[in-house]
Structure formats: C-alpha cells, structure tokens
Amino acid sequence: MDERKLAYVNAEGRDKPLRSPLSDDVINTARAYRLDRLRQGLVAQDCAALLLYDPCNIRYAFDCSNMQVWTLHNPMRYALIFADGPAIMFEFKGCLHLNDGLPGIDQLRRATTWMYMGSGDKAPAAMAIWADEIADLMKIHSPDNLQIACDKLDGVGVSALQSRGLTYIEGTQITERARSIKSAEELEMMKWTIRVCEAGMARIYERSLPGATERELWGHLHFENARSGGDWLETKLLTCGPRTNPWYQECSDRPCQAGEMISFDTDMIGPYGYCADISRSWTCGYQPMSDVQRRLYNTALEQIDHNLELLKPGLGFAEFNQKSWRIPERHIPYRYSLAVHGVGMADEWPVIPLHADFDDLAMSGEFQPGMVVCVESLMAEQDSESIKLETQVVITDTGFQRLDSFPFEEV
C-alpha cells in the first residue's frame, strides 16, 4: 500500500467532510471578475447582450446554482447580461430565493418556460411572452444595438427573437473565451475542488481490493464530492482489467481482481462549480505491476512529462502539436483522441487533438497565462489493459504549474 496516497484522506477523519477555508472576499472577487470577463467579451464583439441557458455559464456569471444537471436538459432558467446595462436572472418558478445575496444580479425575474415538457400545447403562446420580454428589454437598455448573443438556444427561440427585430450572434465563443483565463481567486477555488477530488481518489485507492466492483469504487468519489459541497460527476469512467481496453466503457458490476489495472478519469464538478479532471491507474490489491503494465505506465508518463514541458505562454497550438510526444505505432489504434484540453467549470476551450488526429480542422490559438489545461495520456496495445493518466495545470507567465499533486505510481 502506498502511504503517500492515503495522506489525501481528510486529516480530521474519514467520517468527516472537507470544509473549504476560502473567505467570502475570495469568492466575491472571483464573481466580479467573471461577470466582467463576459461583459468584455460582449464589447469585443460589438454585442449588446448575452442570453445564457447553459447552467455552467449561469454559474460562471452569477454563481447561482439550481438543479444543475436537471437544467442541463430542461431549459427552465436563464440569464440576460447587458454589456452596458443590468444583469438579469430569470429564475425557475418557486426558486427566486436561491439568488438572495448574489452581488452580480441587478434584477431578478420569474422565468417564462416555453419548452413542450413544461408548456405542452401552450408552448407557442409561452414563447411569444418570453420573446416579447427579451425584445422589450433589449429595446429599453440598448435601443441602438439589437445584437444578442446566445449560448444555447433552440432554433425556434432564435427565430422568435429575430422576428422581433433582434440580431442573433453565436455566443459560445464569448463564454468559452471568457472562461478560459482564470483569476488568482478562481484558481484558489479550483484548487479546493482538486483537494476534494484527491480525497475521493484516496478513498478509491484505499478500497482497491479484490472483489470490489467498479461501481463500488466509483461511488467513493461521488460520496466525497457530495458530502464536501460538490455538484456531480460528468462521466462514469472507472474500469478494471480487460474492461479498460477499449477505453470509454463506463463502470459496471464487474468485481476487480488482484493484480488487474484499475484506471479512471474523475471528470468531477466539485465545490464552487469547478472541475477536477484527473486520471490515474494502479493495480488492484496493491500488487506489483507486471512487465507489460510497467512498460505501458512508463510510456504514458513519458508522454505526460514531455508534453508538460512544452507548455508556456505564447506557444501556438499548432507548434505544440509539432513538438508533442509521438506515440509508438503499436499504441496508435488504442489512442486517446486529444493531447490537451481546457478546464474550468467543465471541460472547456481549447481542445488540442493528439498528433495522429491533428488536421486542418484543429483549432487555432495559443496558450495564455491564466489558462488551466489538462494534459492527457492513454496507453494500450493489442490484448493489454489501458493506462489512463491526466494532470491539471495552469499556464503561468513563464511556463506552467501543476494544480493536482496526487502521486503517480513508482515504477
């Protein structure tokens, strides 16, 4: 057993949740910074207002959280933020009180729901009320500029706004670019999410014994996240033995066997709404690795270490790809599809494909100070298990700094 990993369990006791040490000043400073980032994005696009439906974007703008997973697929609440005007939260019926005390919200209104599940055959009438309210607010607060950016809006909603004289602008570029550069306070909040995540990883490690099922192990991360103030897990990527290859199988009731590799990817939306996206692999029952497991693990670490050392501000994504570590041919059919991706309140822009998949459609751009990115590796070959490793780092003025510290295996 690796005592280094067990040190990440809550020092106050395994029966107690982790409690954030962050002050209200840190949180409120981050809130103000994030809302200002969105408004800067609107000004850069000569856009009057931003209509948000994605609950991650609403959380970013106002730090208001309400049934986050449910509202990901039920558009029952939304926000309207003006570049030079009020920031308005439209909250789901009966939930307006959840926004009490949030400093970024200038107005609070009851949301008008026009999706079929909520309005049925009255959806067209509800949509008309919704569109009239949005259009009236635009004409009051920005009569000379009726361009409205939207992050996640069905086509019928876009048509309704356009029919009232508004000009639709795709808003995800504004939200993704705004979210990509973290303030010092955001980094403190993210570090706390990672602390909670690593405590959950320690619980998984401690219970990685023969007979434990994949779902049992995965549940320990849920438990630590939920009791310590986190939100949800984006995926269920924990598998063992032969189920690690091919990757992207979700956890099952299969019991893990002694000596098998246990590989996982946390994808955890934790406290303050920030994401801890960390991957590790180790053997069930704390057994020494086999020769194949050790070779694959060392290969994955080599990829992680090489690509980490490339990271610095001003490095273009295409140049990173040119200099990135090349996977040996025998691993190519089992590869992960990307090398680096952004992370904040979820996986975010940018996404840089693995060298084998980098083509003319790969996005352009460069690394900037304040970006938080995850560096990935998935290593497997025919008839082997998969080794999944991933670390989360912030781009600094001179290079990078790791935000996670949970130990890799000593091989």
N, C-alpha and C positions, 0 to 999 in steps of 0.2 A: 504493500500500500504506500502511496506517495503522500507523505505528511504535508508537503507544500500545498497540495490541493485542498486538503481538509481545513487548512488555515482560513479559507474563504467562507466557511460557515460562520454565521453570526456569533461573534465572540461572547455576546450576552447569553447565549444558549440556543440550542436547536429548536426549542419550543417558542421562541420569540421572533417576531418580525423585525426587519431592519427599519430604522426610523431616520428619516432624512435630517441632516444637520443644516440644510440650507436656509438662509434667512429670507424674510419677506422682501428685503431690499434686492437681493439677488434675483428673485423671481419677478418682481415688478420691473426691474431694469431690463430683464430679458423680454418681458411682454412689450414694453415700449419700443425696444429695438426691432422686434419682429414686425409690429404694425407699421413702423416707419419704413422697413425694408419693402413691404408691399406697396406703400404709397410712392416710394422712389421708383419702383418698377412701373407703376401707372404713369408717372410723369415721363419716364424714359420712352414709353410707348405712345405718348400723347393721348392717353385714355382717361376718361372722366371717372370711371368707377369700376369696381371689381365685384362680381357676384360669385359667392362661394357656396358650393354644396358639399364638397368633399369634407368630411368631418375632421380629417387631419389638417386641412388648410384652415378650417374654422378654429381648431385648437391652436394652430400657429398664430392666427390673427388675434384672438381674444383670450385664449387659454380657457375657454368654456368647453366642458365635456358633458355629453349627454347621450347615453346609449350608443356609443361609438360604432360598434360592429353592426348594430341594427340599422343605424342611419347610413351606413356604407351602401346598403342596398334598398333603403326606404328613404327617399329624399323628402324628409318631413321638416327639416330646419335649414336655414340658410343665412348668409350674411351679405350685406351690401356696404362696401367701403369706398368712400369718395377720395379722390386724390386731394381735393381742396374742399372738404366738407365733412359731414358727420360719418361716423362708423356705426352702422345699424345692425343689430342682431334680431333676426326673426326666429323666435323660438317655438318649439312644438307646444301645442295646447297643454296647459297644466304644468308647464315646466319653466315658466319665466323666472321663477325664484332661483333657479340654478345659476343665474348670471349675476346675482347680487354681489356687489363689491368689486366687480371686474373693471379696472380703470380705463380700458380701451374702448368700452362700449358707450357711445353717446346717446343712442336711442335704443329702446327695447320694444319690439312689437311682436304680436302673435303671428306665427307663420300661416300662410294660406297653402293648403295642401291640395295639389291637383293630380296626383298620381291615381291610377284607377283603383288600387287597393284601398285607398283612403276615401275616394270620392265616387267611385263607381260610375254610373251613367251621368252623374252631375259633374264629372271631370271637366268638360268643356266650359261650363259656367264658372267653376272654381278657377280654371286657368285664366279666364278673362279678368276676374277680380285680381288675381296675382299679377298679371301683366300690366293692368292699369295702374296698380300701386307702384310697381317698379318704374314704369314710364313716367308717372307723375313726379316721383322723387327725383328722377334724372332731370326733368324739365325745371324743377324748383331749384336744385342745387348746382346744375350745370347746363343752363339753357343754351349755351353756345357750343357745347361739345357733348354730343349724344353717343359717343363711343363707349360701349360697355364690354368689359372683358368677363368671360365666364369660364370657370374651371371644369365644370361637369354638369352639362345641361342637355336634356333630350332635345331632339330636333324640333318637336312640336313647341317646346318652350322657346327655342331660338326664333322660330317663325312668328310666335305671338309677340315677342319683343320687337322684331323687325317690322311687323305690321303696324306698330305704334310709333314708328319713326326712329327707333334706336338702331345703331350700327354694331353688329356683333363682332367681337375680337376674341380669338382663341386665347384663353387666359392661363393655360398651364405653363407657358414659357415664363410668365411673370411670377407665378407662385414657385415654380421649381428653381428659378434663378435666385429669387429672394431667399428661399430656404437654404440654399447651398452654402452660404457664408455664415458661419456661426459666430456669435459674440462670445466674449470670455464667460459671461453668465450662462449662456446656453451650454457651453462646454462643461461647466460645473454641474448643470442639471443632467447632461448626458452621462457624465462620469458616475453620477449616483445611480442612474439606471443600470450602467455596466456593473457597478458594485452589487446591486441586487441580482443581476443576471449571474454573476460569478458565484454568488452564494447558492443560487439554484443549481449551477453546474457542479458545485461541490457536493450538493445533496445527491445528484445523479451519480457522481463518482463513488461516493460512499456506499451506494446501493447497487453498484455494478457487479452483482454476484450471480453465479449460475442459478437459473430458474426464474429470475426477474424478467418480466415481459417488457417488450419495447414500450408499450403504453404505460406500464407502471413507472418506468424510468422517466419517460417524458412528463408524467404527471407531477414529478417533483419540481420541475421548472415552473409549471403552472402555479403550484402551491406557493412557492417562494415569491413569485411575481405578484400574485393576487393578495397575499397577506401583507406585502410590503408596499402596497399602493399602486401597483402596475395595472395595465389595461388588458392586453391579450397577447397571444402568440399568433403570428401571421401564418405559420405552417405547422406541420407535424413531422418534421424531418429528423427522426431518430430511428436508425435501423441497426441490426447486428448481423454478423456473419454473412451468409450468401445474399441476404436481402439488402446489403449495402451496394451491390453492383447488379444491375444498373442503379444509378442514383435516382433520387426523386420518388422513391417509394415512401409512403407515409407509415408511421409506426403502427404495429399490429399487436396481436396477442401472442406472437411467437416468443417463447422463452429464449433468453440468451444463454449460450453455452460457454463453458470455461475455455479461455484462450481465443474466443472469437473477437473480432474487432467490433467495437461499438462506435458508431460515427453519428454526429448530429450537427445541426445548424440551428441556432437559437431563434433568430427572427422574432425577438421579443420586444413588444411595445410596452415599456415599463413606466415607472413613475414620471410624472410631468409630461407624458406622452411621447417620450423619446425612445428611439430604437437601439437595442443592443443586438448586433448581428455578428455573432461569434461562432466559430466552428472548431470542434476538437474531435479527436479519435483516440481511443485507448482500448485495451483488451479487457474482456470480461474476467472477473476474478483476480485481477491484478497479476495475470500471468505474464512471464517474459514474452516478448514478441518472437514470432517465427522469423526465419531468414527473409521470407517474402514480405511479411508485414514490415519488418525493419527497413528493407530496401525501399519499399513504397513510401514509408513515412519519411525517410531521409530525402527522397526525391521531392516529396511535397514541401518539406521545409526549405529545400534549396530554391524552389520556385518562389515561395513566400519571401525568403530573405533577399533574393536577387531583385525582385520587383519592388520591395520596400525601399531598397537603397537607391532606386531611381527617382523616388518621389521628391519633388521640390517645386516651389512656386515658379511659374513661367514655363514649365515643361508642357509642351503640347501633347494632346492625346495621341496623335499620330507618331510623334517622336517616342513617346513611352512605348507604343506598340513595337516600333522598330528595335528598341533596345531591350524589350522584355524577354524573359527567360523562355527558351524554346523547349516544349515538351518532347521527349523522345517519341519516335514514331509508334512504338508499341502501345503507348498510352493514349494516342490521339482518338481512337474510336470511343473511348470512355471518358473523354474530357468534359470539363465544366465549360459552359458557353461564354463566360466572361472572366476577365482578369481583375478588374477593379470596378467598384460602383460607389456612388454617393450614398450617404445615410444621414438621416436626421430624425424626423418624426415617423419615418418609414424608410424603405429603400427609396432613393431619390436620384435625380440627375447629378452627375453624369453616369453613364454606363459605358465602359470601355471593353469591347469584346476581346476574347482570347486571340492570340496571334493567328490561329488557324481559321478564325471566323471574322477577322478584321478585313472589311471590304469597303467599297465606295459608299455604302450606306452607314458606315460607322460615323458617329457624331464628331463634330469638330469642337475645339475648345482647348483650354489649358488649365492646369492646376493653379489654384489661388490660395493665399493664406486664409485660414478660417474654414476651408473645405474639410469635411470629415468624410473619409472614404474607407471602404473595406477592401482588403487585398485577399484574394481567394486562391485556393488550390484544391483540386480534386484529382487524386491519383489512383488509377486502377489499370488492370490489364486483363487479358483473357483468363477467365476462371479464378480471378483473385477477388479479394474484398476491396472496398474503396476506402481510401484515407481522405477525410474531409478536414481541411484546416482553413481558418479565416481569422484575420486580425483587424481591428478597427483603429484608425489613426486620424490625427488632424494634421493638415498641412500647415507648417509654420513659416516664418519669414526666411528660414534658412534650409528647411528640409521637412521633417515630419516628426511627430511624437506619438507613440503608441498610447491608446487610451485604455485598452484591456491589458491585464497582466497575468491572467490565469495560465499556469505553466504548460508549456508543450511537454511531450514525453522526452525522457532522456534516453536516447538510442545511440 
